[in-house]
Amino acid sequence: MKKFYKGFAVAFAAAAMIMLGGSVNVSAAGVKDVFDAEYYADSYEDLKAAFGYNEAALYNHYITFGLTEGRCASPVFDVVEYRRSYQDLEEVFGDNWDAYVDHYMNFGMAEGRTAGVTRNADSFADQTQEQQVNPGNKVVYLTFDDGPGRYTQKILDILDKYDVKATFFVTNQYPKYQNLIAEEYNRGHTVAIHSYSHDYSRIYRSEEAFYSDIEAMNDICEELTGTRATIIRFPGGSSNTVSRNYCSGIMSALTRSTASMGYLYADWNVSGGDGGETTSTPQVKANVINGLKKKNVSVVLLHDTKGFSVNAVEDIIVWGLANGYTFLPMDDTSPMAHHGVNN
């Protein structure tokens, strides 16, 4: 397997500390500041081929994986916290290998995820059924954030051209395009909520502030479509760390309360990188296609407010259809692709 045990000596020492009930912070040599999601996906396939479902071997790898070169987002690796996160994972999924695979992928790729952050199992357990629904093979949920805006009409026309349905996580950032929410709904797409204001300092002050903002957006959705949305996406995703600036623990609280408020929350497991990583149309296309290749079920994050990203959509659809992928809109039974919560 590629590079897995380059840090074996370090991992062995860490494992010994675990068996002794100790705690240790280990500096991982050669750590990279930017997490390489593509490498993570490739390495997981190697892992599955090597171990199958062998709990002991998998656990040994799970510990080693975080210590080897470039595998931590942080240069300090807290072994005890990592072990606890593994135990939480085991409690949630047990022997459900498919669900375990889905989490293992999301765990490393979530924004800001580090090995030293305790896994919040509650946020997964709240929506276990939705997490484990299997809609079939080679399924793609195209999702678009932050609109409607100036490029949304173009997206709708492209989707119509190929009879593809998608999901729009809407805001009211561009009120003059508000009417396109009705157009999204009438063309058979799913209208979901991203927020009314998309103002982090406003929505992440408290649970009350967040749901007030969400309800304001849902009132608009109901006025335009005749129905209220049931799926939301947190600005920045459930793994965002910006919210720490406004309220400690707010994301943990929100991920636990969404179900009781009548909502499901959706993150993503494939990103076009158009949220700040690139402004290149070919790169957005490559990011998405490479992500689709590594997933049985893909929840793809794109933005209908970015012209360079919108320009990649048709090529992504053409490639997907040519390679046997099915494009679906999200509904209440779709996998929600949750991230790990970091606040």
Backbone torsions as a table, in degrees:
resi	resn	phi	psi	omega
1	MET	NA	147.5	-172.2
2	LYS	-67.3	114.9	166.9
3	LYS	61.0	6.9	-169.3
4	PHE	-60.3	-43.4	-169.7
5	TYR	-108.4	27.4	177.6
6	LYS	-61.9	-31.0	179.6
7	GLY	-104.3	31.5	-172.8
8	PHE	-60.0	-40.3	-178.3
9	ALA	-61.3	-42.1	178.5
10	VAL	-64.2	-45.2	-178.7
11	ALA	-63.1	-38.9	-179.6
12	PHE	-61.6	-42.6	178.0
13	ALA	-63.3	-39.9	179.4
14	ALA	-64.9	-44.0	179.7
15	ALA	-61.2	-38.5	177.8
16	ALA	-61.8	-41.5	177.6
17	MET	-61.5	-39.8	178.5
18	ILE	-61.3	-46.8	-178.5
19	MET	-62.5	-28.2	178.8
20	LEU	-87.2	0.3	179.1
21	GLY	77.7	15.2	-175.5
22	GLY	-90.6	179.7	178.8
23	SER	-127.7	139.8	-178.6
24	VAL	-149.6	139.0	171.2
25	ASN	-104.4	123.8	-175.2
26	VAL	-116.8	129.6	174.5
27	SER	-83.5	120.0	-179.1
28	ALA	-84.7	121.4	-178.3
29	ALA	-66.4	141.4	174.8
30	GLY	70.8	22.1	-178.2
31	VAL	-63.4	139.4	177.3
32	LYS	-98.5	145.1	179.7
33	ASP	-73.2	-28.7	-178.5
34	VAL	-105.5	127.4	-178.7
35	PHE	-74.7	130.3	-176.7
36	ASP	-94.0	94.7	-174.1
37	ALA	-65.9	-37.2	-178.9
38	GLU	-64.1	-42.0	177.5
39	TYR	-63.2	-39.7	-179.5
40	TYR	-61.0	-43.0	179.7
41	ALA	-64.2	-45.5	178.8
42	ASP	-61.0	-43.2	-176.8
43	SER	-66.4	-31.7	178.6
44	TYR	-65.2	-40.0	177.7
45	GLU	-61.7	-38.9	175.3
46	ASP	-61.4	-41.5	-179.2
47	LEU	-61.3	-48.0	-178.5
48	LYS	-61.9	-40.9	179.8
49	ALA	-65.5	-35.1	-176.1
50	ALA	-78.5	-40.6	-169.9
51	PHE	-109.6	-20.7	-170.8
52	GLY	57.7	-138.6	174.3
53	TYR	-105.7	81.2	177.5
54	ASN	-116.9	101.5	-170.5
55	GLU	-57.4	-44.6	-176.8
56	ALA	-65.5	-46.6	-179.3
57	ALA	-66.4	-38.7	179.9
58	LEU	-64.5	-43.0	179.9
59	TYR	-64.1	-42.2	178.2
60	ASN	-60.2	-42.2	177.8
61	HIS	-67.3	-41.4	-176.5
62	TYR	-57.4	-39.1	176.5
63	ILE	-71.5	-48.7	-177.5
64	THR	-61.5	-39.5	-175.4
65	PHE	-56.0	-40.8	-177.8
66	GLY	-72.4	-16.3	-175.2
67	LEU	-100.9	-17.1	-176.3
68	THR	-75.0	168.3	-173.5
69	GLU	-52.9	125.1	173.7
70	GLY	75.8	7.6	-172.7
71	ARG	-96.4	-2.8	177.9
72	CYS	-113.7	142.9	174.0
73	ALA	-79.4	-14.6	179.8
74	SER	-123.8	142.4	-179.3
75	PRO	-71.3	-10.7	178.3
76	VAL	-108.3	124.3	-177.1
77	PHE	-112.3	117.2	-178.6
78	ASP	-95.4	103.1	-173.6
79	VAL	-63.8	-41.4	-178.4
80	VAL	-62.6	-44.1	178.5
81	GLU	-64.2	-37.0	180.0
82	TYR	-66.5	-39.8	178.3
83	ARG	-63.3	-41.9	178.9
84	ARG	-62.1	-40.0	180.0
85	SER	-63.7	-37.1	177.2
86	TYR	-65.1	-41.3	179.7
87	GLN	-64.1	-39.6	175.9
88	ASP	-61.0	-42.4	179.7
89	LEU	-59.7	-45.3	-179.1
90	GLU	-62.8	-39.0	179.7
91	GLU	-64.9	-36.2	-177.6
92	VAL	-74.9	-45.4	-170.0
93	PHE	-104.6	-20.3	-178.4
94	GLY	54.1	-124.7	-178.0
95	ASP	-98.6	17.1	-179.4
96	ASN	-80.3	94.4	-172.4
97	TRP	-64.7	-40.7	-177.7
98	ASP	-62.6	-43.8	178.7
99	ALA	-67.2	-35.4	179.2
100	TYR	-63.6	-43.2	178.1
101	VAL	-59.0	-47.2	-178.2
102	ASP	-59.5	-43.4	179.5
103	HIS	-68.3	-42.2	-176.4
104	TYR	-57.5	-38.7	177.5
105	MET	-67.6	-49.7	-176.8
106	ASN	-64.2	-33.2	-174.4
107	PHE	-57.8	-43.3	-176.9
108	GLY	-83.7	-27.1	-172.2
109	MET	-93.4	-10.9	-179.0
110	ALA	-61.7	142.7	-178.4
111	GLU	-57.4	126.5	174.5
112	GLY	77.0	7.0	-175.7
113	ARG	-71.2	127.7	175.0
114	THR	-126.3	158.5	-178.2
115	ALA	-66.3	-20.7	-176.9
116	GLY	-89.0	6.1	179.7
117	VAL	-99.0	130.7	-178.4
118	THR	-68.2	133.3	177.7
119	ARG	-67.0	129.9	177.3
120	ASN	-95.1	94.3	-174.5
121	ALA	-71.0	-26.8	-176.5
122	ASP	-58.7	-39.7	-176.8
123	SER	-67.1	-28.6	174.2
124	PHE	-75.6	-44.0	-174.1
125	ALA	-63.8	-31.0	-179.1
126	ASP	-57.8	-31.4	-175.3
127	GLN	-130.0	41.9	-176.2
128	THR	-56.1	-42.3	-177.9
129	GLN	-60.1	-47.2	-178.9
130	GLU	-65.7	-33.8	-179.5
131	GLN	-65.6	-31.2	-169.2
132	GLN	-104.8	1.0	175.8
133	VAL	-60.7	134.6	178.7
134	ASN	-111.8	103.1	-177.0
135	PRO	-78.8	0.2	179.9
136	GLY	126.0	-169.6	-178.3
137	ASN	-95.1	143.3	174.5
138	LYS	53.2	56.3	-179.9
139	VAL	-104.8	137.5	179.7
140	VAL	-124.7	127.1	170.0
141	TYR	-105.9	104.0	173.6
142	LEU	-77.4	126.0	178.0
143	THR	-126.7	141.8	-176.7
144	PHE	-125.2	126.7	-177.0
145	ASP	-103.4	158.4	163.4
146	ASP	82.9	-13.6	179.6
147	GLY	-87.5	-164.2	2.7
148	PRO	-73.5	153.8	-178.9
149	GLY	-148.6	-161.0	-171.5
150	ARG	-66.5	-21.2	-177.7
151	TYR	-102.8	-1.7	-174.8
152	THR	-64.0	-40.3	179.2
153	GLN	-58.8	-40.6	178.8
154	LYS	-62.3	-42.1	177.8
155	ILE	-60.3	-46.1	-178.6
156	LEU	-59.9	-40.1	-179.8
157	ASP	-68.2	-38.1	177.3
158	ILE	-65.3	-44.6	179.9
159	LEU	-61.7	-41.9	177.4
160	ASP	-61.5	-40.6	-177.3
161	LYS	-55.8	-35.7	-177.3
162	TYR	-109.4	10.2	-178.7
163	ASP	51.8	44.2	178.7
164	VAL	-105.3	135.4	177.2
165	LYS	-104.8	145.2	-175.4
166	ALA	-136.4	-173.8	-178.9
167	THR	-128.2	130.8	-179.0
168	PHE	-113.5	117.2	175.2
169	PHE	-91.8	101.5	-165.2
170	VAL	-93.4	156.1	174.6
171	THR	-134.4	178.7	173.9
172	ASN	-115.9	35.1	-179.8
173	GLN	-71.2	-26.2	-177.7
174	TYR	-127.9	77.9	-171.3
175	PRO	-55.7	-29.9	-177.0
176	LYS	-68.9	-13.8	176.8
177	TYR	-102.7	9.8	-175.7
178	GLN	-56.3	-33.5	-178.3
179	ASN	-61.0	-21.2	-178.6
180	LEU	-70.6	-15.3	174.4
181	ILE	-62.8	-42.2	176.4
182	ALA	-63.5	-39.0	179.6
183	GLU	-64.5	-42.1	176.6
184	GLU	-57.4	-48.6	-177.9
185	TYR	-64.3	-46.3	-176.6
186	ASN	-66.6	-23.9	178.3
187	ARG	-89.0	5.7	173.3
188	GLY	92.5	11.5	177.8
189	HIS	-88.8	163.1	177.1
190	THR	-89.1	129.0	173.7
191	VAL	-98.8	118.4	178.6
192	ALA	-123.7	173.0	-172.3
193	ILE	-112.0	133.3	173.6
194	HIS	-104.3	-30.1	175.0
195	SER	153.4	167.6	174.4
196	TYR	-82.0	-50.4	-171.2
197	SER	-98.6	-27.1	-172.1
198	HIS	55.6	29.4	179.6
199	ASP	-102.0	103.4	-175.4
200	TYR	-56.0	-42.4	-176.3
201	SER	-66.3	-22.9	179.7
202	ARG	-88.3	-49.2	-171.7
203	ILE	-79.1	-25.7	-176.0
204	TYR	-100.9	20.0	174.5
205	ARG	-72.5	-34.2	-176.1
206	SER	-167.2	165.7	175.1
207	GLU	-60.9	-41.1	-178.9
208	GLU	-60.5	-44.0	180.0
209	ALA	-63.5	-40.6	-179.3
210	PHE	-63.1	-52.0	-175.4
211	TYR	-70.4	-27.6	174.0
212	SER	-62.6	-42.4	178.6
213	ASP	-65.9	-44.3	-179.9
214	ILE	-62.5	-45.0	-178.4
215	GLU	-64.9	-35.6	177.3
216	ALA	-61.1	-40.3	178.3
217	MET	-70.7	-37.4	-179.1
218	ASN	-69.1	-30.8	175.2
219	ASP	-61.7	-40.0	177.7
220	ILE	-66.2	-44.1	179.1
221	CYS	-59.0	-43.8	-179.7
222	GLU	-65.3	-41.0	179.4
223	GLU	-61.5	-37.2	-175.3
224	LEU	-88.2	-27.8	-174.4
225	THR	-116.5	-16.3	-177.4
226	GLY	84.1	2.8	179.5
227	THR	-143.0	155.0	-179.9
228	ARG	-95.7	142.8	178.8
229	ALA	-74.5	150.0	-179.7
230	THR	-119.2	-7.0	-179.8
231	ILE	-115.2	135.6	177.4
232	ILE	-126.2	160.0	170.6
233	ARG	-131.4	125.9	178.7
234	PHE	-66.3	132.5	170.1
235	PRO	-54.3	124.9	-175.5
236	GLY	86.4	-5.9	-176.6
237	GLY	79.5	164.1	-179.3
238	SER	-66.4	-16.2	-178.5
239	SER	-91.0	2.1	-174.0
240	ASN	-61.8	149.0	177.6
241	THR	-110.8	-8.7	178.1
242	VAL	-61.1	-32.4	-178.2
243	SER	-61.1	-19.9	177.6
244	ARG	-60.6	-25.9	-178.9
245	ASN	-69.5	-16.7	-172.1
246	TYR	-117.9	-30.9	179.7
247	CYS	-163.8	115.0	179.3
248	SER	-64.7	129.4	176.6
249	GLY	80.9	6.8	-175.4
250	ILE	-63.1	-37.2	-178.0
251	MET	-70.6	-36.9	175.7
252	SER	-61.9	-42.5	179.8
253	ALA	-65.9	-44.2	-177.0
254	LEU	-67.6	-41.1	-179.6
255	THR	-66.0	-26.8	177.5
256	ARG	-80.2	-26.0	-171.7
257	SER	-99.0	-10.6	-175.6
258	THR	-58.5	-43.0	-178.0
259	ALA	-61.4	-43.7	-179.3
260	SER	-68.0	-21.1	177.7
261	MET	-90.4	2.0	176.0
262	GLY	89.1	19.7	-177.4
263	TYR	-124.6	154.8	164.0
264	LEU	-108.4	145.1	176.3
265	TYR	-113.2	140.5	-176.2
266	ALA	-121.6	132.2	169.8
267	ASP	-101.4	-136.3	-179.9
268	TRP	-158.8	159.7	175.1
269	ASN	-127.0	1.8	171.4
270	VAL	-137.8	133.4	-179.8
271	SER	-126.6	139.9	174.6
272	GLY	-75.7	-12.3	-179.7
273	GLY	77.3	16.1	-176.4
274	ASP	-89.2	9.5	178.0
275	GLY	-90.4	9.7	179.1
276	GLY	143.2	-12.0	-178.1
277	GLU	-81.4	-32.0	-177.4
278	THR	-151.4	157.1	170.6
279	THR	-123.1	20.0	-176.3
280	SER	-100.5	124.0	177.0
281	THR	-59.8	-48.3	178.0
282	PRO	-59.6	-35.0	-179.4
283	GLN	-70.6	-39.5	176.3
284	VAL	-59.7	-46.5	178.1
285	LYS	-58.4	-48.0	-178.9
286	ALA	-63.4	-41.9	179.9
287	ASN	-59.2	-44.9	-178.1
288	VAL	-69.7	-48.0	-177.8
289	ILE	-62.6	-42.2	176.8
290	ASN	-61.7	-36.8	177.3
291	GLY	-67.3	-43.1	179.9
292	LEU	-60.2	-37.9	-178.0
293	LYS	-61.8	-24.6	-174.7
294	LYS	-99.5	3.2	-175.2
295	LYS	-125.9	146.3	168.6
296	ASN	-83.2	-39.3	177.0
297	VAL	-127.9	121.7	-175.7
298	SER	-116.6	128.5	170.1
299	VAL	-106.8	106.6	-168.5
300	VAL	-97.4	127.9	176.7
301	LEU	-96.4	120.3	172.4
302	LEU	-137.3	171.1	-179.5
303	HIS	-125.5	125.8	179.3
304	ASP	-85.0	12.1	174.6
305	THR	-103.4	1.5	-177.3
306	LYS	-116.1	112.2	-177.9
307	GLY	-59.4	-40.7	-179.0
308	PHE	-64.6	-29.9	178.8
309	SER	-77.7	-43.8	177.1
310	VAL	-57.4	-35.4	-179.5
311	ASN	-66.9	-15.1	179.6
312	ALA	-91.5	-13.7	-169.6
313	VAL	-63.6	-45.3	-176.8
314	GLU	-61.9	-43.5	179.1
315	ASP	-63.3	-37.2	178.3
316	ILE	-64.2	-44.6	179.7
317	ILE	-64.5	-45.8	180.0
318	VAL	-59.2	-45.3	178.7
319	TRP	-62.8	-44.1	-178.3
320	GLY	-62.7	-47.0	-180.0
321	LEU	-64.0	-39.1	-179.9
322	ALA	-67.1	-23.3	-177.7
323	ASN	-107.7	19.5	170.2
324	GLY	83.8	19.6	178.7
325	TYR	-89.2	146.2	175.6
326	THR	-107.4	129.1	-179.8
327	PHE	-100.1	127.4	-177.7
328	LEU	-130.0	151.9	169.8
329	PRO	-83.4	151.6	178.8
330	MET	-75.5	147.1	170.0
331	ASP	-140.5	-171.1	-172.6
332	ASP	-68.6	-10.7	179.3
333	THR	-105.2	3.4	-178.0
334	SER	-76.5	149.9	172.7
335	PRO	-62.0	135.2	-173.9
336	MET	-94.2	-8.0	174.5
337	ALA	51.5	58.0	-177.5
338	HIS	-71.0	145.7	171.7
339	HIS	-89.8	173.8	169.1
340	GLY	-80.4	141.6	-177.0
341	VAL	-88.6	131.0	-174.3
342	ASN	-112.5	4.0	177.2
343	ASN	-145.6	NA	NA
